[in-house]
Amino acid sequence: MKQQYYMPTRVIMGKDCIKSNPEIFLEIGRKILIVTGAKSAKNNGSLDDILSVLSSNGQAWTIFDRVTPNPSIACVKEGAAFAQKEKVDSIIAIGGGSPMDAAKAINLLACQDISDENLFSGKYGTEILPMIFVPTTAGTGSEVTSYSVLTNDRAQTKTSLGSPILFPKYAFLDAKYMKDMPLDITINTAIDALSHSIEGMITKRANPITNSIAAESIRRISSCFEALKSGDLSLEQRFELLYGSTLAGMVIANTGTTAVHSMGYSLTYFHNVDHGRANGLILAAFMSYINKYDSRLITSILSIMGFKTIQEFKDTLDILLGERRALSREEVERYAAIAAKSRNASNSIVIPDMEDLVGILSEALLR
């Protein structure tokens, strides 16, 4: 099987890295669309840093701050229309996964005439605006992937669109924007990133390079477990989580994810469970399923985190995530059926069938 690794995004990291590299922003354009949510970028200082650099550079900007959590197709269409109206020539996304994923889809729809039927096809032209991403959570890794995950009401789930043209040109990593992030968001995003790296090692597309990156990501994130339990995180630990998240993004940019994501999307769509939390609720049960077929792989993943058994890992997840949402038998079967139709479900080294998916969800969440 052909193996490869591709990562075109240039990553700049460290405290005050935006203010220290104003010349990079001049490379992308003269009128910039800033895509963000309603409040967080204003509150954590990231927007101020961006605007300071753009002002000093003499660059113009306009802001689209109507991105909602788990952005919908309607949301990104609105953003694309705004981008066209403002005649922007580049995009900066600031925030967590929602603004970053939305920015990619906004960019695509602003530059190309794509029907709803073809939105998730991956069959696009080459027209796209250059992008800079500034993550302000440590979870999705969207700053280094070519994917955009949107709420798809027609399919009653979340669906990803992807293309190499959607890789950001630059990503700036500065954990100072996360120093006041609430603990629940910190935990959920950390578990999201951890799930990305673990899932990446379980996929059919894993290779020696992605596995090495995934192992380093898992090591960095798991080194913060005790701090996450106590809720007392230093800036250095925030950087560890941020680096771990970006490394995890580099993994799934090449490997994709698994049925953990497919099943987790239903928890988010139908129950408004945070995406990272949803992954964490299912992850240990999925690892138990894979362990039946490749115990050596699962043992190696656990050993990176300092665990000997899946139960030890699950106990840590339970402490971090708290009470689990219980599902009815009807919900389990419905969500398993939705997951079975997704691309992610067929991407792991062992492909779960409908019965397997029901079993995994039942182990994780059946009341």
HELIX and SHEET records of a PDB file:
HELIX    1   1 PRO A   22  LEU A   26  1                                   5    
HELIX    2   2 SER A   40  ASN A   43  1                                   4    
HELIX    3   3 SER A   46  ASN A   57  1                                  12    
HELIX    4   4 ILE A   73  GLU A   86  1                                  14    
HELIX    5   5 GLY A   97  CYS A  111  1                                  15    
HELIX    6   6 ASP A  116  ASN A  118  5                                   3    
HELIX    7   7 SER A  142  VAL A  144  5                                   3    
HELIX    8   8 PRO A  164  LEU A  166  5                                   3    
HELIX    9   9 ALA A  175  MET A  178  5                                   4    
HELIX   10  10 LEU A  183  ILE A  202  1                                  20    
HELIX   11  11 PRO A  208  SER A  222  1                                  15    
HELIX   12  12 PHE A  225  SER A  230  1                                   6    
HELIX   13  13 LEU A  235  THR A  255  1                                  21    
HELIX   14  14 ALA A  259  HIS A  271  1                                  13    
HELIX   15  15 HIS A  275  ASN A  291  1                                  17    
HELIX   16  16 SER A  295  MET A  305  1                                  11    
HELIX   17  17 ILE A  310  LEU A  321  1                                  12    
HELIX   18  18 ARG A  329  ALA A  340  1                                  12    
HELIX   19  19 ASN A  344  SER A  346  5                                   3    
HELIX   20  20 MET A  354  LEU A  365  1                                  12    
SHEET    1   A 6 ARG A  10  MET A  13  0                                        
SHEET    2   A 6 TYR A 170  LEU A 173  1                                        
SHEET    3   A 6 MET A 131  PRO A 135  1                                        
SHEET    4   A 6 SER A  90  GLY A  95  1                                        
SHEET    5   A 6 LYS A  31  VAL A  35  1                                        
SHEET    6   A 6 ALA A  60  PHE A  64  1                                        
SHEET    1   B 2 TYR A 147  ASN A 152  0                                        
SHEET    2   B 2 THR A 157  GLY A 162 -1                                        
END                                                                             
